[in-house]
Amino acid sequence: MMGIALMLARRGLGTTAPNPSVGAVIADEATGELIARGVTQPGGRPHAETEALKRAGALARGATLYVTLEPCAHHGKTPPCADAVVAAGIGRVVIGVDDPDPRVKGDGIARLRAAGLTVETGLLGEEARWATLGHILRVTERRPFVQLKMALDAAGAVPRGKAGTPLFVTGSEARAQGHLLRAKCDAIVVGSGTVRDDDPDLTCRLPGLAARSPVRVVISGSLALSRKSKLVQTARTVPTWVFTGEAADAAQVGELESQGVKVFRVLPSADGVLLGAVLTVLAAEGVTRVLVEGGASLWRAFAAEGLVDEVALFQAGPMSAGAAGEGASAAALAAGLAPGLDLALASRRRVGADTLSLLRVRARHS
């Protein structure tokens, strides 16, 4: 049941910011029947518990609620979910991970127990933590979850576009998975060099998911961004944000803003802008999940500042025999492109003719 709740939470990623995507399942323990399911709705509300309770109706009384994140205990734009769970007559609540938000932080669990409900925590807790990590980091570290997306050829090299034309080394299935990663994030980040070389759209072009295109973010210390690039030309349709240094030329900033681009000035670093400052601003703007698509210099910079949580590594060609060895090879490849990352293989699978390895930073978060 918790596995189903996690599946629902993952399905909602990219649609609920600034709120977390939460999955909830109501089940009858006596019969094993799944009574109702709920997931945080687009925009962040109604919450998953409320959705599941509404669908369950009277059948919720005496049943068990499985929920990926501790039910909220504060009055925001909606009443506390913990109170709704109690009012519905739920008998037992199983929670994947506690909520570190100061407005909740154990109060949800305390309310449930005070009302006489049996509460258990930590079921599939590590997976629940990863599914909710964008919310957790935004609360505890004032930054979003950061995933690097790497696409490499069979030899492990990074393809480079030329004259505004991207170079694809993986097949259509892998590229579709890349678009799905975009749909599951709130913002997608590239450097100005990627904009120059590839002139990308950075939108989600999967059928039916165009509305889930993330905010496009460009890191450009010098504002070297062509006003004819697709990102600038479509800024009024799909948001384009540019992060530059505090001393950026006012005329250049004004020109971009006149075309619908939102420009943020942040603290400069020796070779551009301070990425930690960028992430702090993104978190303040409600962003919980960031996909960094490149290029390689940006991967290295995020890794150097300790700001990476996960790597999605696409490589041209099929998986070889011996998954353990290939997983270590994938981790070494990713760490070679983003030095300093200590990565563990979370999953590895074929995507069409290519391979996708999901690698997570070890013990990055307590």
C-alpha positions in Angstrom: 0.0 0.0 0.0 2.8 2.4 0.8 4.4 1.4 -2.5 1.2 2.6 -4.3 1.2 5.8 -2.3 4.8 6.4 -3.4 4.0 5.7 -7.0 1.2 8.4 -6.8 3.6 10.9 -5.1 6.2 10.4 -7.8 3.6 10.8 -10.5 2.7 14.3 -9.1 6.3 15.6 -9.1 6.6 18.8 -11.0 2.9 19.8 -10.5 2.6 20.8 -6.9 5.3 23.4 -6.1 5.8 25.0 -3.7 4.0 22.2 -1.9 5.3 18.6 -1.8 3.8 15.9 -4.0 2.3 13.4 -1.5 0.6 10.1 -2.1 -2.1 8.6 0.1 -3.9 5.3 0.2 -6.8 4.2 2.4 -7.1 0.4 2.9 -9.2 -2.1 4.8 -6.7 -4.2 6.9 -9.1 -7.0 7.4 -9.8 -7.7 3.7 -6.7 -6.2 2.1 -8.9 -4.0 0.0 -7.6 -0.7 -1.4 -10.5 1.6 -0.7 -9.3 4.9 -2.1 -6.2 6.7 -3.4 -5.3 10.4 -3.4 -2.4 12.6 -4.6 -1.6 16.3 -4.0 -3.5 18.1 -6.8 -1.8 20.5 -9.3 -0.9 23.8 -7.7 -0.4 22.0 -4.3 -4.0 21.6 -3.1 -6.2 19.9 -2.2 -3.7 17.7 -0.3 -3.5 14.0 -0.9 -5.1 13.0 2.4 -8.2 15.2 1.7 -8.5 13.7 -1.8 -8.3 10.1 -0.5 -10.8 10.8 2.3 -13.3 12.4 -0.1 -13.1 9.3 -2.4 -13.4 6.9 0.5 -16.4 8.5 2.2 -17.9 6.4 5.0 -15.6 3.5 4.2 -12.7 5.5 5.7 -14.1 4.8 9.2 -11.8 2.3 11.0 -9.6 1.9 7.9 -5.8 2.5 7.6 -4.3 5.5 5.9 -0.9 5.1 4.2 0.7 8.5 3.4 4.1 9.3 2.2 4.6 12.5 4.3 3.4 13.4 7.8 -0.1 15.0 7.6 0.0 18.8 8.0 -1.2 20.3 11.3 -1.4 24.0 10.5 -4.1 26.2 9.0 -2.9 27.6 5.6 -5.2 28.0 2.6 -6.8 24.7 3.7 -7.5 23.2 7.2 -5.1 20.8 8.7 -5.1 17.3 7.2 -4.5 15.7 10.6 -7.8 17.1 11.7 -9.6 15.8 8.6 -8.1 12.3 9.2 -9.4 12.3 12.8 -12.8 13.5 11.7 -13.1 10.8 9.1 -12.7 8.1 11.7 -9.5 6.6 10.3 -8.2 4.0 12.8 -4.5 3.7 11.9 -2.0 5.9 10.0 1.2 4.7 8.5 3.6 7.5 7.5 6.6 7.2 5.2 8.6 10.3 6.4 8.2 13.0 9.0 7.7 16.6 7.8 10.6 19.0 8.9 8.4 22.1 8.1 8.3 24.0 11.4 4.6 24.4 11.0 4.2 20.6 11.2 7.4 18.8 12.5 5.8 16.2 14.7 2.6 18.1 15.4 0.7 16.2 12.8 1.7 12.9 14.4 1.0 14.3 17.9 -2.6 15.3 16.9 -3.3 11.9 15.5 -2.1 10.1 18.6 -3.9 12.5 20.9 -7.1 11.6 19.2 -6.5 7.9 19.8 -5.2 6.8 16.4 -2.4 4.3 16.0 0.5 5.9 14.2 3.5 4.2 12.7 6.3 6.0 10.9 9.2 5.1 8.6 7.7 2.5 6.3 9.7 2.7 3.1 11.1 5.8 4.7 14.2 6.1 2.5 12.1 6.0 -0.7 9.6 8.4 0.8 12.5 10.8 1.7 13.8 10.8 -1.9 10.3 11.4 -3.3 9.9 14.3 -0.9 13.5 15.6 -0.9 12.7 18.8 -2.8 10.3 19.9 0.0 12.7 18.7 2.7 15.7 20.6 1.3 13.6 23.8 0.7 12.6 23.8 4.4 16.0 22.7 5.9 18.6 24.1 3.6 16.6 26.8 1.7 17.4 25.2 -1.7 15.7 22.8 -4.1 16.5 19.2 -4.9 19.1 19.2 -7.7 19.3 16.5 -10.3 21.9 16.5 -13.1 20.9 15.1 -16.4 23.9 13.8 -18.5 23.6 12.4 -22.0 26.8 10.7 -23.3 27.8 8.8 -26.3 28.9 5.2 -26.2 32.5 6.2 -25.3 31.3 8.4 -22.5 31.9 11.7 -24.2 29.6 14.7 -24.0 28.1 15.8 -27.4 28.2 19.4 -28.3 25.9 21.2 -30.7 27.1 23.7 -33.2 25.7 26.9 -34.6 22.4 26.5 -32.6 21.8 22.9 -33.7 21.9 20.2 -31.0 23.6 16.9 -31.5 21.7 13.9 -30.3 23.6 10.7 -29.4 20.7 8.7 -27.8 17.6 7.4 -29.4 14.0 8.7 -29.3 13.0 6.6 -26.3 15.8 8.1 -24.2 15.0 11.6 -25.3 11.4 11.0 -24.3 12.6 9.9 -20.9 14.6 13.2 -20.7 11.4 15.1 -21.5 9.7 13.2 -18.6 12.4 14.4 -16.3 11.6 17.9 -17.3 7.9 17.3 -16.5 8.9 16.2 -13.0 10.8 19.3 -12.1 9.9 22.9 -11.4 12.9 24.5 -13.1 15.4 23.4 -15.7 18.9 25.0 -15.6 21.5 25.5 -18.3 24.5 27.7 -18.9 24.8 30.4 -21.5 27.1 28.1 -23.5 24.4 25.5 -23.9 22.1 28.2 -25.2 24.7 29.4 -27.6 25.6 25.9 -28.9 22.2 24.2 -29.0 19.6 27.0 -28.9 17.3 24.7 -27.0 13.6 25.0 -26.3 13.9 23.3 -22.8 10.2 22.4 -22.9 8.4 19.2 -22.3 7.2 17.9 -25.7 5.6 14.7 -24.6 2.0 14.3 -25.8 -0.4 15.8 -23.2 2.4 17.1 -21.0 3.3 20.4 -22.7 1.6 22.3 -19.8 4.2 20.7 -17.5 7.1 22.5 -19.1 9.3 23.9 -16.2 10.6 27.4 -15.8 13.7 27.7 -18.0 16.7 29.1 -16.1 19.9 30.3 -17.6 23.1 31.0 -15.7 24.9 33.9 -17.4 27.4 36.0 -15.6 28.1 38.1 -18.6 24.5 38.2 -20.0 25.9 36.7 -23.2 22.5 35.5 -24.3 21.3 36.0 -27.9 18.0 38.0 -28.0 17.1 35.8 -31.0 17.4 32.5 -29.0 14.3 30.4 -28.6 14.4 30.9 -24.8 14.2 34.7 -25.2 11.7 34.6 -28.1 9.3 32.4 -26.1 9.7 33.9 -22.7 6.2 35.2 -22.6 4.8 31.8 -23.3 7.1 29.6 -21.1 8.8 31.5 -18.3 12.6 32.2 -18.8 14.6 33.4 -15.9 18.2 34.6 -16.2 20.6 34.7 -13.3 23.5 37.1 -13.6 26.0 39.0 -11.4 25.1 42.0 -9.3 27.1 44.4 -11.6 25.2 43.3 -14.7 24.7 46.1 -17.3 21.4 47.8 -16.8 20.8 48.3 -20.5 21.3 44.6 -21.2 19.0 43.7 -18.3 16.3 46.1 -19.5 16.5 44.7 -23.1 15.9 41.1 -21.8 13.1 42.2 -19.5 11.4 44.0 -22.4 11.1 40.6 -24.1 9.5 39.0 -21.1 12.6 37.5 -19.5 12.9 37.8 -15.7 16.4 38.7 -14.6 17.8 38.1 -11.1 21.1 39.6 -9.9 22.9 37.4 -7.4 26.3 37.3 -5.7 29.1 36.8 -8.2 31.8 34.1 -8.0 35.2 33.9 -9.6 33.9 32.4 -12.8 30.2 33.5 -12.9 27.5 33.6 -10.3 27.3 31.9 -6.9 25.2 28.8 -7.5 24.2 28.6 -3.9 22.7 32.1 -4.2 20.8 31.0 -7.3 19.3 28.0 -5.5 18.3 30.2 -2.5 16.4 32.5 -4.9 14.8 29.6 -6.7 13.6 28.2 -3.3 12.2 31.5 -2.3 10.3 31.6 -5.6 8.6 28.3 -4.8 10.9 26.0 -6.8 11.4 22.6 -5.1 13.0 20.5 -7.9 15.7 21.6 -10.3 17.0 19.7 -13.4 20.5 20.8 -14.5 20.9 19.8 -18.2 24.3 21.3 -18.8 26.7 21.8 -20.0 29.6 20.0 -18.4 31.1 23.1 -16.8 27.8 23.7 -15.0 27.8 20.1 -13.8 31.2 20.5 -12.4 30.3 23.8 -10.7 27.2 22.3 -9.0 29.3 19.3 -7.8 32.1 21.6 -6.6 29.7 23.5 -4.4 28.1 20.3 -3.0 24.8 21.1 -4.5 23.9 17.8 -6.3 21.6 15.2 -5.0 21.0 12.9 -8.0 22.3 12.2 -11.5 20.3 10.8 -14.4 22.9 9.4 -16.7 21.8 8.5 -20.3 24.4 6.6 -22.4 24.2 5.5 -26.0 24.1 1.8 -26.4 22.7 -1.2 -24.5 23.5 -2.4 -21.0 26.3 -4.9 -20.7 26.2 -8.0 -18.6 27.1 -7.7 -15.0 24.9 -5.0 -13.6 27.1 -4.4 -10.5 30.2 -3.7 -12.5 28.3 -1.5 -15.0 26.7 0.4 -12.1 30.1 1.2 -10.7 31.2 2.2 -14.2 28.2 4.6 -14.5 29.0 6.1 -11.2 32.6 6.6 -12.2 31.6 8.2 -15.5 29.3 10.7 -13.7 31.8 11.5 -11.0 34.4 12.1 -13.7 32.2 14.7 -15.3 31.2 16.2 -12.0 34.3 15.6 -9.7 33.6 15.3 -6.0 30.4 13.4 -6.2 30.2 10.1 -4.2 27.5 8.3 -6.1 25.6 5.0 -5.5 23.6 3.3 -8.2 19.8 3.5 -7.4 18.5 1.9 -10.6 19.7 1.0 -14.1 17.6 0.0 -17.1 17.4 -0.1 -20.8 15.6 2.8 -22.6 15.1 1.7 -26.2 18.6 1.1 -27.5 20.3 3.1 -24.7 20.9 2.9 -21.0 19.6 5.1 -18.1 21.4 4.9 -14.8 20.0 6.8 -11.8 22.7 7.6 -9.3 22.2 9.2 -5.9 24.7 11.1 -3.7 25.6 8.9 -0.7 24.7 10.1 2.7 24.4 13.7 1.6 21.4 14.4 3.9 20.8 13.2 7.4 
